[in-house]
Amino acid sequence: MVSAVDGEDAILLYAEALKEGKPIDLIMMDLTIPGGMGAEAAIKKIHEIDPQAKAIVCSGYSNDPVMAGFSEYGFCAAMVKPFKMRELLDVVAKVVSG
């Protein structure tokens, strides 16, 4: 598992993992990051590096257009916070299995 502080950090970590031959299987990103790049902008950049990157977007803002139309923004799934561990496990399994 790798943790990033914001979208810019996530992009760098993703690119570095690919370069090292240790690709990241799944990205889970918060839609908004105070003072930093959020998920919407970051996933665009990550998909420039790897169009097959799989990502889940999370937010407490359930009415945000990205949450409602997550696939249009490059995400495989969306999760509204707070969520239960079982919900997380189910979504992760679904996304990773394709």
N, C-alpha and C positions, 0 to 999 in steps of 0.2 A: 504494500500500500504506500502511496505517495500522497503528500498533502501540499497544497498550494495556498498562498495567502490571497491571491486574486487571479483574475483571468490572464494577466500578463505572465505571472509566475507559472500558471498551468500550461500555457503555450510553450514556454521554455522547457519545463519538465517533460512535456509530451515529446517535443522534438529531440531532447537529449535521450530519452528512453528509446526512441526509434533508432537514433544514431548508434546507440550501444547494443542494438539487437535485442532489446528487452521491451517490446511494445506493450503499451498499457491496454488492457482488455476492455476497460470501462471507465468512463469519466462521469463523476457526479458533481454537478455545479449548482451553486446558488445563483438565482436569477440576478440579484442585485448585491453588490459589494460596496459598502460605504467607502468612498474615497478610492475605489479601484475599479478595474474592468470587470464587468459582470459576465454572465454566461452567454448572453446573446452575441456580444461582440467577440468573445473568446472562441466560441464554437466555429464561427466563420473562419477565423485564422487557423484553428486546428484542422478544419476540413481542407484548407489550402495545403497543409502539410500532408494530411492523410484523409482523403475523401471517405474512407471506410471507418473512421473513428466512430465509436459508439458512445453516446452521452445521454445522461438523464438530467433534466433540469428540475430544480426544487425551489419552491417559494411559498411564502405565506400569503402572497397576493394571488388568490385563485382566479380573479377576474382579469388578470393581465393577458393580453393577446398571445404572448409567447406560451403561456400555460395552456390556453385553450387550443392553440394550433401548433403545438410543439414540433410536430413533424415538418411543418412548413419552415421552421427556423433551424432545422438540422438536428433535432433531438429525437431519440428513439422512444422516450417516455417522459412524463412529467409527474411529479409528486408534490402534492400540497402539504405544507407543514402545518401543524405537526402530523407525523405519521407514525404508525406502529412498526416495530421491528419485522413482524410477519409480512406487512405490506411491502416493506423495503426488500426483504428477501425474495418475495414473489416477483416484484418488478425487475430486480437484478437478474434473477434466473431467466426470466422471459427475454430480456434484452441480450444477455450473454449467449443464450441458446439460439438467438436469431429469429 
